[in-house]
Amino acid sequence: MLRVIFRVAMYEEKILAILKKTNAPLSINEIKRALESMLKSKISYGTVKRDLLALSAKGLICSKSIGRGERVTWVFWFSKERLSEASKSYEEVDPFNISFEERDSMSNEQLSHLYDILTKKYGYLTKESRYVVLCDGKVVYSSNREPSDEEIRNLEKRLGKVCYVLTRDPIEEVPWNFIEGEDYYPTIGLTVGNSEWTDKLVFDRGLKIISDFDTGNPDISAFSYEDINIIKPIETRILRRAIHLKRTYDYFLVSLKIGIEDLVGVRRCIKKDCRAVLYWTQPERNPFLLANPRRRGFVGRDLMIKFPFNISVSSLTVLLVIF
């Protein structure tokens, strides 16, 4: 049997050196040109982007998207402060020994640091059960059904201590699927609104989002925390930590109304618990961007069942049509 091994060139160290030396935000094309000048050879745009996303995912560099839609530009930069923060130990903080008042007064960043500690020690538990709730160093809930905030508060009231939710996404998605050239990711047009709004108000005042639609995703609907906070201010302090593509992200569970409009103009809405994901524009903290850096939302096949609706996907017109 003939075995063919493809070796992929990695330029992470050289890219890191370029960003350190420049000490300023650079676009992918600017980094590509600097790398080609350093190596005296041509390098593909996709290869440079792959290594930049890998560095971001490791927390070694910072990144930010500028603009919207087709005009979006990603910039990357090296930050000594971020590197120091990433390597700083928070082991002196015991997540199980903080009070409800301390937890509720913490910033999102501080809550994320608590989960950094917990994930290192207890992250493996999500391989045995999709949703795990920890309290005082013990598993107090284990299920394939996500517990609501009300259920978490009831657990905390009964146990007298803060609880934490860990989960692992059961999504058949690959991390390095570059969306450029002739490559396209199926999308669906959604209108997202406050769960207390009427259907008419959702379509009048809701967020218009072109969301990635993935049939390999059974039930997760994820959007930016910043976007969702506009239409439904997020008051809960029950943060959750998820593992996706071996990376982690943090989110609040929020009940929203999702609206669709079919081919003949009929509009419908459903209520659904969605994930308001923190730090959406940062690939190192939002692994949903690894498959598509321009992603604004991520929904799965459960929407087809809950509405229900049919779709037609055409490779000729590059369109997904609801009917």
C-alpha positions in Angstrom: 0.0 0.0 0.0 1.4 3.4 -1.0 1.3 6.0 1.8 1.4 9.6 0.9 2.3 12.1 3.6 1.6 15.8 3.1 3.8 18.1 5.1 2.3 21.5 5.9 4.7 24.4 6.4 4.2 26.2 9.7 5.3 29.8 10.1 4.0 30.6 13.6 7.4 31.5 15.1 8.3 33.7 12.3 4.9 35.5 12.3 5.2 36.0 16.1 8.6 37.5 15.5 7.2 39.9 12.9 4.4 41.1 15.2 6.8 41.5 18.1 9.1 43.6 16.0 6.4 45.7 14.4 4.6 46.2 17.8 1.4 47.4 15.9 -1.8 45.8 14.5 -1.2 44.3 11.1 -3.7 42.8 8.6 -3.3 39.3 7.1 -2.0 40.7 3.8 0.5 42.9 5.6 1.8 40.0 7.6 1.9 37.9 4.4 4.1 40.5 2.6 6.4 40.7 5.6 6.7 36.9 5.8 7.4 36.6 2.1 10.1 39.4 2.4 11.7 37.5 5.3 11.7 34.1 3.5 12.3 35.3 0.0 9.4 33.1 -1.3 5.7 33.2 -2.0 3.3 32.0 0.7 -0.4 31.6 0.3 -3.0 33.8 2.1 -4.7 30.8 3.5 -1.5 29.5 5.1 -0.8 32.8 6.8 -4.4 33.0 8.1 -4.2 29.4 9.4 -1.1 30.2 11.5 -2.5 33.5 12.7 -5.7 31.8 13.9 -3.6 29.1 15.6 -1.5 31.7 17.4 -4.8 33.5 18.5 -6.3 30.3 19.7 -3.2 29.7 21.9 -3.6 33.2 23.4 -0.2 34.3 22.1 -1.5 37.2 20.0 -4.5 39.5 20.0 -7.0 39.9 17.2 -10.0 42.0 16.2 -12.3 42.2 13.3 -13.0 45.7 11.7 -16.0 46.3 9.5 -18.9 44.1 8.5 -19.8 41.6 5.8 -17.6 41.6 2.7 -15.6 44.6 4.0 -14.5 42.9 7.2 -10.8 43.1 7.9 -8.9 41.2 10.6 -5.9 42.7 12.4 -3.5 40.9 14.7 -0.9 42.2 17.2 1.4 41.0 19.9 0.7 42.1 23.4 3.1 41.6 26.3 0.2 42.4 28.7 -2.0 39.7 27.1 0.9 37.2 27.2 1.5 38.0 30.8 -2.2 37.7 31.6 -2.4 34.4 29.8 0.4 32.9 31.8 -0.6 34.3 35.1 -1.6 31.8 37.7 -5.0 32.1 39.3 -4.5 29.1 41.5 -4.7 31.2 44.6 -8.5 31.6 43.9 -10.7 28.7 44.9 -13.9 28.9 42.8 -15.7 26.8 45.4 -14.9 29.1 48.2 -16.5 32.3 47.0 -19.9 33.6 48.2 -22.9 34.3 46.0 -22.3 38.1 46.6 -18.7 37.8 45.4 -19.8 35.8 42.3 -22.6 38.2 41.4 -20.3 41.3 41.7 -17.6 39.8 39.5 -16.9 41.0 35.9 -17.3 38.7 33.0 -13.5 38.5 32.8 -13.2 37.5 36.5 -15.9 34.8 36.0 -13.9 33.5 33.0 -10.8 33.1 35.1 -12.7 30.9 37.6 -13.6 28.6 34.7 -10.0 28.5 33.6 -9.2 26.9 36.9 -12.1 24.5 36.8 -11.6 23.4 33.2 -8.0 22.3 33.9 -9.1 20.0 36.7 -12.7 19.0 35.7 -12.9 19.5 31.9 -12.5 15.8 31.3 -15.9 15.1 32.9 -17.7 16.5 29.9 -16.4 13.5 27.9 -18.7 11.3 30.1 -21.8 13.6 30.2 -22.6 16.6 27.9 -23.6 18.9 30.8 -22.0 18.8 34.2 -22.7 21.0 37.2 -20.0 21.3 39.8 -20.5 22.5 43.4 -17.9 22.3 46.2 -15.7 20.0 44.2 -18.4 17.5 43.4 -20.6 16.7 40.4 -24.2 17.6 41.5 -25.8 17.4 38.1 -25.0 15.3 35.0 -27.2 15.0 31.9 -27.5 15.5 28.2 -30.1 18.2 28.9 -28.8 21.7 29.7 -30.1 23.0 33.1 -31.8 26.3 33.1 -30.6 29.3 35.2 -33.6 28.6 37.5 -32.5 25.0 38.1 -28.9 26.2 38.8 -30.2 28.8 41.3 -32.3 26.1 43.0 -29.3 23.9 43.3 -27.3 26.7 44.8 -30.0 27.5 47.3 -30.3 23.9 48.4 -26.5 23.3 48.6 -25.6 26.7 49.9 -22.7 27.2 47.5 -22.0 28.6 44.0 -22.4 26.1 41.1 -20.6 26.0 37.8 -21.8 24.6 34.4 -19.4 22.8 32.1 -20.3 21.4 28.7 -18.8 20.0 25.5 -20.4 20.8 22.1 -21.4 17.7 20.1 -20.8 19.3 16.7 -19.2 17.6 13.7 -17.3 20.6 12.5 -13.6 20.9 11.4 -11.5 23.8 12.6 -9.5 24.8 9.5 -12.1 25.3 6.8 -11.1 28.5 5.1 -13.9 30.6 3.7 -12.4 32.3 0.7 -12.2 32.0 -3.1 -14.7 29.4 -4.2 -15.4 28.1 -0.7 -18.8 28.9 0.9 -20.5 28.2 4.2 -24.3 27.7 4.2 -26.1 30.6 5.8 -29.6 31.4 6.9 -31.2 34.8 7.4 -32.6 35.2 10.9 -34.2 38.0 12.9 -33.4 37.7 16.6 -35.5 39.5 19.2 -36.4 39.7 22.9 -38.4 36.6 24.0 -41.1 38.9 25.5 -41.7 40.8 22.2 -44.6 40.0 19.8 -43.7 38.4 16.5 -44.3 41.7 14.7 -42.0 43.6 17.1 -39.3 41.0 16.5 -39.3 41.6 12.8 -39.6 45.4 13.3 -36.9 45.9 15.9 -34.9 42.7 16.0 -31.4 42.0 14.9 -31.0 40.9 11.3 -28.3 38.3 11.3 -27.0 36.1 8.5 -26.1 33.1 10.5 -24.1 30.1 9.6 -26.3 27.0 9.3 -24.7 23.7 10.2 -26.6 20.4 10.1 -23.8 18.8 12.0 -24.9 21.0 15.0 -27.8 19.3 16.7 -29.2 22.1 18.9 -26.9 25.0 19.6 -27.8 28.6 18.6 -24.9 30.9 19.4 -24.6 34.7 18.9 -22.4 37.5 20.2 -23.0 38.6 23.8 -22.6 42.3 22.6 -25.3 41.8 20.0 -27.8 40.0 22.3 -27.2 42.4 25.2 -28.7 45.2 23.0 -32.1 43.5 22.5 -32.3 41.7 25.8 -30.0 43.1 28.6 -28.3 40.1 30.2 -28.6 40.3 34.0 -27.8 36.7 35.0 -24.4 36.0 36.5 -24.6 32.3 35.9 -21.8 32.0 33.3 -21.2 28.7 31.6 -18.1 27.2 30.0 -18.2 25.1 26.8 -15.5 23.1 25.0 -15.7 23.3 21.2 -13.0 22.0 18.8 -10.8 21.4 21.8 -11.0 25.1 22.6 -13.2 26.8 25.2 -15.6 29.7 25.2 -17.9 31.3 27.8 -21.6 32.1 27.5 -24.8 33.1 29.2 -28.0 31.1 28.5 -30.6 33.5 27.2 -34.2 32.9 26.0 -34.8 34.7 22.7 -37.3 34.8 19.8 -35.9 33.7 16.4 -37.8 34.7 13.3 -37.6 33.4 9.7 -39.2 34.5 6.5 -39.8 31.9 3.8 -39.7 32.1 0.0 -43.3 33.5 -0.3 -42.9 36.1 2.5 -44.5 34.2 5.4 -42.9 35.2 8.7 -42.8 33.0 11.8 -41.1 33.0 15.2 -40.1 30.5 17.9 -38.8 30.9 21.4 -35.5 29.2 22.0 -32.7 29.2 24.6 -29.6 30.6 22.9 -26.0 31.2 23.9 -24.7 34.7 24.3 -21.0 34.1 23.7 -18.5 36.4 25.3 -15.6 37.9 23.3 -17.2 36.9 20.0 -14.7 38.8 17.8 -11.6 37.2 19.4 -10.7 33.8 17.8 -8.5 32.9 20.7 -11.7 33.0 23.0 -14.4 32.1 20.5 -13.7 28.9 18.6 -16.8 29.4 16.5 -14.6 31.7 14.4 -12.1 29.0 13.6 -14.2 27.5 10.8 -15.4 30.9 9.5 -13.7 34.1 10.8 -16.7 36.2 9.5 -19.3 34.2 11.4 -22.0 36.3 13.2 -24.2 33.5 14.4 -24.2 29.7 14.5 -27.4 27.6 14.4 -28.2 24.0 13.8 -30.7 21.5 12.5 -33.1 21.7 15.5 -34.5 25.0 14.0 -35.8 22.9 11.0 -37.7 20.7 13.4 -39.0 23.4 15.8 -40.4 25.7 13.2 -40.6 23.4 11.0 -39.3 24.4 7.6 -37.7 22.9 4.5 -34.6 24.2 2.8 -33.1 24.0 -0.7 -29.4 24.4 -1.0 -28.0 25.1 -4.5 -24.3 25.0 -5.4 -25.1 26.8 -8.7 -26.6 29.9 -7.1 -24.8 29.5 -3.8 -28.1 30.1 -2.0 -30.0 28.5 0.8 -33.8 29.0 0.4 -36.4 28.4 3.1 -39.8 27.2 1.9 
